Amino acid sequence: MAGSRVAHATLKGPSVVKEICIGIVLGLAAGGLWKMHHWNEQRKVRQFYDLLEKGEISVIAQEE
């Protein structure tokens, strides 16, 4: 036997660590976008109630 070789499993495809890192990055990006959307909606609601409190707008339709 002139040098027997042991068959090792070769890793083909993406690595687990790389997939975890990509998942974390995508999760943080999606979370950031969601928070920006939430803050924008909060700002709109706060602005609406401020205008309502000042009397600049009304939710009751004016009678003609």
N, CA, C and O atoms as a printed pandas DataFrame, in Angstrom:
     atom_number atom_name residue_name chain_id  residue_number  x_coord  y_coord  z_coord
0              1         N          MET        A               1    0.846   -1.163    0.000
1              2        CA          MET        A               1    0.000    0.000    0.000
2              3         C          MET        A               1    0.894    1.228    0.000
3              4         O          MET        A               1    1.643    1.502    0.937
4              5         N          ALA        A               2    0.778    1.905   -1.037
5              6        CA          ALA        A               2    1.693    3.009   -1.259
6              7         C          ALA        A               2    1.218    4.313   -0.649
7              8         O          ALA        A               2    1.434    5.334   -1.302
8              9         N          GLY        A               3    0.657    4.403    0.408
9             10        CA          GLY        A               3    0.206    5.678    0.981
10            11         C          GLY        A               3   -1.306    5.796    0.888
11            12         O          GLY        A               3   -1.853    6.378   -0.049
12            13         N          SER        A               4   -1.931    5.251    1.846
13            14        CA          SER        A               4   -3.393    5.279    1.804
14            15         C          SER        A               4   -3.893    6.670    2.177
15            16         O          SER        A               4   -3.365    7.313    3.084
16            17         N          ARG        A               5   -4.869    7.100    1.497
17            18        CA          ARG        A               5   -5.452    8.421    1.747
18            19         C          ARG        A               5   -6.778    8.262    2.459
19            20         O          ARG        A               5   -7.568    7.369    2.150
20            21         N          VAL        A               6   -7.006    9.133    3.406
21            22        CA          VAL        A               6   -8.274    9.134    4.126
22            23         C          VAL        A               6   -9.187   10.140    3.441
23            24         O          VAL        A               6   -8.804   11.285    3.199
24            25         N          ALA        A               7  -10.372    9.705    3.139
25            26        CA          ALA        A               7  -11.321   10.600    2.481
26            27         C          ALA        A               7  -11.901   11.575    3.501
27            28         O          ALA        A               7  -12.606   11.166    4.423
28            29         N          HIS        A               8  -11.612   12.841    3.338
29            30        CA          HIS        A               8  -12.135   13.873    4.227
30            31         C          HIS        A               8  -13.337   14.535    3.567
31            32         O          HIS        A               8  -13.400   14.685    2.347
32            33         N          ALA        A               9  -14.258   14.914    4.382
33            34        CA          ALA        A               9  -15.422   15.629    3.859
34            35         C          ALA        A               9  -14.991   17.046    3.501
35            36         O          ALA        A               9  -14.442   17.771    4.331
36            37         N          THR        A              10  -15.241   17.416    2.294
37            38        CA          THR        A              10  -14.903   18.764    1.878
38            39         C          THR        A              10  -16.136   19.638    2.027
39            40         O          THR        A              10  -17.245   19.254    1.656
40            41         N          LEU        A              11  -15.914   20.823    2.581
41            42        CA          LEU        A              11  -17.027   21.746    2.786
42            43         C          LEU        A              11  -17.260   22.526    1.503
43            44         O          LEU        A              11  -16.413   23.300    1.055
44            45         N          LYS        A              12  -18.393   22.307    0.946
45            46        CA          LYS        A              12  -18.781   23.047   -0.254
46            47         C          LYS        A              12  -20.014   23.851    0.095
47            48         O          LYS        A              12  -20.924   23.339    0.747
48            49         N          GLY        A              13  -20.058   25.075   -0.320
49            50        CA          GLY        A              13  -21.209   25.918   -0.044
50            51         C          GLY        A              13  -20.891   26.934    1.035
51            52         O          GLY        A              13  -19.765   27.011    1.525
52            53         N          PRO        A              14  -21.898   27.710    1.398
53            54        CA          PRO        A              14  -21.672   28.797    2.364
54            55         C          PRO        A              14  -21.356   28.271    3.761
55            56         O          PRO        A              14  -21.828   27.209    4.167
56            57         N          SER        A              15  -20.557   29.029    4.475
57            58        CA          SER        A              15  -20.202   28.617    5.822
58            59         C          SER        A              15  -21.283   29.062    6.797
59            60         O          SER        A              15  -22.024   30.006    6.522
60            61         N          VAL        A              16  -21.370   28.395    7.917
61            62        CA          VAL        A              16  -22.385   28.682    8.915
62            63         C          VAL        A              16  -22.159   30.064    9.519
63            64         O          VAL        A              16  -23.113   30.815    9.720
64            65         N          VAL        A              17  -20.911   30.402    9.808
65            66        CA          VAL        A              17  -20.594   31.697   10.408
66            67         C          VAL        A              17  -20.977   32.822    9.453
67            68         O          VAL        A              17  -21.527   33.840    9.875
68            69         N          LYS        A              18  -20.689   32.640    8.174
69            70        CA          LYS        A              18  -21.027   33.651    7.176
70            71         C          LYS        A              18  -22.540   33.822    7.089
71            72         O          LYS        A              18  -23.026   34.949    6.992
72            73         N          GLU        A              19  -23.283   32.738    7.120
73            74        CA          GLU        A              19  -24.750   32.825    7.072
74            75         C          GLU        A              19  -25.300   33.525    8.307
75            76         O          GLU        A              19  -26.237   34.317    8.206
76            77         N          ILE        A              20  -24.728   33.240    9.464
77            78        CA          ILE        A              20  -25.177   33.897   10.699
78            79         C          ILE        A              20  -24.902   35.400   10.615
79            80         O          ILE        A              20  -25.756   36.208   10.980
80            81         N          CYS        A              21  -23.728   35.771   10.141
81            82        CA          CYS        A              21  -23.394   37.195   10.009
82            83         C          CYS        A              21  -24.325   37.889    9.020
83            84         O          CYS        A              21  -24.780   39.004    9.278
84            85         N          ILE        A              22  -24.608   37.252    7.907
85            86        CA          ILE        A              22  -25.518   37.835    6.917
86            87         C          ILE        A              22  -26.913   37.975    7.521
87            88         O          ILE        A              22  -27.579   38.987    7.306
88            89         N          GLY        A              23  -27.357   36.981    8.266
89            90        CA          GLY        A              23  -28.666   37.049    8.915
90            91         C          GLY        A              23  -28.748   38.179    9.920
91            92         O          GLY        A              23  -29.758   38.881    9.991
92            93         N          ILE        A              24  -27.693   38.359   10.695
93            94        CA          ILE        A              24  -27.672   39.452   11.680
94            95         C          ILE        A              24  -27.721   40.802   10.973
95            96         O          ILE        A              24  -28.474   41.687   11.378
96            97         N          VAL        A              25  -26.931   40.962    9.929
97            98        CA          VAL        A              25  -26.899   42.232    9.199
98            99         C          VAL        A              25  -28.264   42.525    8.577
99           100         O          VAL        A              25  -28.763   43.646    8.673
100          101         N          LEU        A              26  -28.863   41.525    7.944
101          102        CA          LEU        A              26  -30.182   41.732    7.334
102          103         C          LEU        A              26  -31.238   42.035    8.387
103          104         O          LEU        A              26  -32.114   42.871    8.166
104          105         N          GLY        A              27  -31.160   41.365    9.525
105          106        CA          GLY        A              27  -32.106   41.617   10.610
106          107         C          GLY        A              27  -31.982   43.025   11.162
107          108         O          GLY        A              27  -32.989   43.686   11.418
108          109         N          LEU        A              28  -30.747   43.487   11.348
109          110        CA          LEU        A              28  -30.537   44.854   11.841
110          111         C          LEU        A              28  -31.005   45.889   10.821
111          112         O          LEU        A              28  -31.577   46.913   11.194
112          113         N          ALA        A              29  -30.766   45.628    9.541
113          114        CA          ALA        A              29  -31.209   46.564    8.506
114          115         C          ALA        A              29  -32.734   46.635    8.460
115          116         O          ALA        A              29  -33.300   47.726    8.384
116          117         N          ALA        A              30  -33.403   45.484    8.507
117          118        CA          ALA        A              30  -34.866   45.476    8.493
118          119         C          ALA        A              30  -35.420   46.128    9.757
119          120         O          ALA        A              30  -36.407   46.861    9.691
120          121         N          GLY        A              31  -34.801   45.871   10.895
121          122        CA          GLY        A              31  -35.231   46.493   12.144
122          123         C          GLY        A              31  -35.060   48.003   12.110
123          124         O          GLY        A              31  -35.916   48.736   12.606
124          125         N          GLY        A              32  -33.974   48.469   11.538
125          126        CA          GLY        A              32  -33.746   49.906   11.407
126          127         C          GLY        A              32  -34.779   50.575   10.524
127          128         O          GLY        A              32  -35.273   51.658   10.837
128          129         N          LEU        A              33  -35.105   49.917    9.411
129          130        CA          LEU        A              33  -36.136   50.466    8.527
130          131         C          LEU        A              33  -37.493   50.502    9.226
131          132         O          LEU        A              33  -38.239   51.472    9.086
132          133         N          TRP        A              34  -37.813   49.453    9.974
133          134        CA          TRP        A              34  -39.085   49.411   10.695
134          135         C          TRP        A              34  -39.146   50.517   11.743
135          136         O          TRP        A              34  -40.183   51.164   11.893
136          137         N          LYS        A              35  -38.044   50.747   12.478
137          138        CA          LYS        A              35  -38.026   51.796   13.490
138          139         C          LYS        A              35  -38.177   53.176   12.846
139          140         O          LYS        A              35  -38.878   54.034   13.382
140          141         N          MET        A              36  -37.527   53.396   11.708
141          142        CA          MET        A              36  -37.671   54.676   11.018
142          143         C          MET        A              36  -39.118   54.894   10.591
143          144         O          MET        A              36  -39.641   56.002   10.715
144          145         N          HIS        A              37  -39.762   53.854   10.093
145          146        CA          HIS        A              37  -41.171   53.941    9.711
146          147         C          HIS        A              37  -42.028   54.250   10.933
147          148         O          HIS        A              37  -42.925   55.090   10.865
148          149         N          HIS        A              38  -41.760   53.581   12.040
149          150        CA          HIS        A              38  -42.525   53.776   13.274
150          151         C          HIS        A              38  -42.352   55.200   13.790
151          152         O          HIS        A              38  -43.332   55.829   14.189
152          153         N          TRP        A              39  -41.120   55.722   13.791
153          154        CA          TRP        A              39  -40.872   57.078   14.254
154          155         C          TRP        A              39  -41.600   58.092   13.370
155          156         O          TRP        A              39  -42.123   59.089   13.867
156          157         N          ASN        A              40  -41.633   57.836   12.059
157          158        CA          ASN        A              40  -42.313   58.743   11.134
158          159         C          ASN        A              40  -43.816   58.768   11.421
159          160         O          ASN        A              40  -44.427   59.836   11.432
160          161         N          GLU        A              41  -44.411   57.593   11.651
161          162        CA          GLU        A              41  -45.843   57.530   11.971
162          163         C          GLU        A              41  -46.124   58.206   13.309
163          164         O          GLU        A              41  -47.138   58.888   13.453
164          165         N          GLN        A              42  -45.240   58.025   14.289
165          166        CA          GLN        A              42  -45.396   58.671   15.591
166          167         C          GLN        A              42  -45.358   60.191   15.449
167          168         O          GLN        A              42  -46.133   60.899   16.093
168          169         N          ARG        A              43  -44.461   60.684   14.611
169          170        CA          ARG        A              43  -44.347   62.119   14.378
170          171         C          ARG        A              43  -45.623   62.670   13.759
171          172         O          ARG        A              43  -46.088   63.742   14.147
172          173         N          LYS        A              44  -46.201   61.938   12.787
173          174        CA          LYS        A              44  -47.442   62.376   12.146
174          175         C          LYS        A              44  -48.590   62.442   13.152
175          176         O          LYS        A              44  -49.359   63.403   13.156
176          177         N          VAL        A              45  -48.707   61.424   14.003
177          178        CA          VAL        A              45  -49.782   61.391   14.993
178          179         C          VAL        A              45  -49.599   62.521   16.005
179          180         O          VAL        A              45  -50.564   63.197   16.360
180          181         N          ARG        A              46  -48.374   62.728   16.469
181          182        CA          ARG        A              46  -48.096   63.792   17.430
182          183         C          ARG        A              46  -48.418   65.151   16.820
183          184         O          ARG        A              46  -48.996   66.007   17.489
184          185         N          GLN        A              47  -48.050   65.357   15.558
185          186        CA          GLN        A              47  -48.325   66.618   14.875
186          187         C          GLN        A              47  -49.844   66.825   14.740
187          188         O          GLN        A              47  -50.331   67.938   14.937
188          189         N          PHE        A              48  -50.581   65.778   14.411
189          190        CA          PHE        A              48  -52.035   65.877   14.280
190          191         C          PHE        A              48  -52.662   66.308   15.601
191          192         O          PHE        A              48  -53.485   67.224   15.621
192          193         N          TYR        A              49  -52.288   65.663   16.705
193          194        CA          TYR        A              49  -52.880   65.998   17.999
194          195         C          TYR        A              49  -52.455   67.380   18.482
195          196         O          TYR        A              49  -53.224   68.048   19.174
196          197         N          ASP        A              50  -51.254   67.822   18.137
197          198        CA          ASP        A              50  -50.836   69.180   18.477
198          199         C          ASP        A              50  -51.696   70.208   17.754
199          200         O          ASP        A              50  -52.140   71.187   18.355
200          201         N          LEU        A              51  -51.931   69.985   16.459
201          202        CA          LEU        A              51  -52.783   70.896   15.691
202          203         C          LEU        A              51  -54.217   70.864   16.206
203          204         O          LEU        A              51  -54.881   71.899   16.257
204          205         N          LEU        A              52  -54.696   69.689   16.586
205          206        CA          LEU        A              52  -56.048   69.560   17.112
206          207         C          LEU        A              52  -56.181   70.316   18.437
207          208         O          LEU        A              52  -57.196   70.967   18.685
208          209         N          GLU        A              53  -55.166   70.225   19.274
209          210        CA          GLU        A              53  -55.189   70.909   20.564
210          211         C          GLU        A              53  -55.130   72.428   20.403
211          212         O          GLU        A              53  -55.763   73.161   21.163
212          213         N          LYS        A              54  -54.365   72.899   19.407
213          214        CA          LYS        A              54  -54.258   74.335   19.165
214          215         C          LYS        A              54  -55.525   74.900   18.526
215          216         O          LYS        A              54  -55.723   76.115   18.515
216          217         N          GLY        A              55  -56.373   74.040   18.002
217          218        CA          GLY        A              55  -57.599   74.495   17.349
218          219         C          GLY        A              55  -57.419   74.842   15.888
219          220         O          GLY        A              55  -58.321   75.415   15.277
220          221         N          GLU        A              56  -56.280   74.511   15.315
221          222        CA          GLU        A              56  -56.029   74.823   13.908
222          223         C          GLU        A              56  -56.780   73.881   12.978
223          224         O          GLU        A              56  -57.088   74.237   11.841
224          225         N          ILE        A              57  -57.075   72.681   13.465
225          226        CA          ILE        A              57  -57.852   71.727   12.675
226          227         C          ILE        A              57  -58.974   71.192   13.549
227          228         O          ILE        A              57  -58.954   71.339   14.771
228          229         N          SER        A              58  -59.954   70.569   12.903
229          230        CA          SER        A              58  -61.079   69.997   13.625
230          231         C          SER        A              58  -61.444   68.670   12.978
231          232         O          SER        A              58  -61.253   68.474   11.778
232          233         N          VAL        A              59  -61.971   67.767   13.788
233          234        CA          VAL        A              59  -62.397   66.490   13.239
234          235         C          VAL        A              59  -63.902   66.476   12.972
235          236         O          VAL        A              59  -64.440   65.496   12.459
236          237         N          ILE        A              60  -64.575   67.576   13.326
237          238        CA          ILE        A              60  -66.012   67.690   13.107
238          239         C          ILE        A              60  -66.228   68.451   11.806
239          240         O          ILE        A              60  -65.648   69.517   11.597
240          241         N          ALA        A              61  -67.057   67.903   10.941
241          242        CA          ALA        A              61  -67.330   68.560    9.659
242          243         C          ALA        A              61  -68.143   69.827    9.910
243          244         O          ALA        A              61  -69.087   69.833   10.701
244          245         N          GLN        A              62  -67.761   70.888    9.227
245          246        CA          GLN        A              62  -68.465   72.160    9.379
246          247         C          GLN        A              62  -69.818   72.096    8.674
247          248         O          GLN        A              62  -69.931   71.576    7.564
248          249         N          GLU        A              63  -70.835   72.629    9.333
249          250        CA          GLU        A              63  -72.160   72.672    8.721
250          251         C          GLU        A              63  -72.246   73.894    7.827
251          252         O          GLU        A              63  -71.720   74.960    8.147
252          253         N          GLU        A              64  -72.908   73.719    6.723
253          254        CA          GLU        A              64  -73.020   74.832    5.766
254          255         C          GLU        A              64  -74.296   75.593    5.954
255          256         O          GLU        A              64  -74.550   76.559    5.234
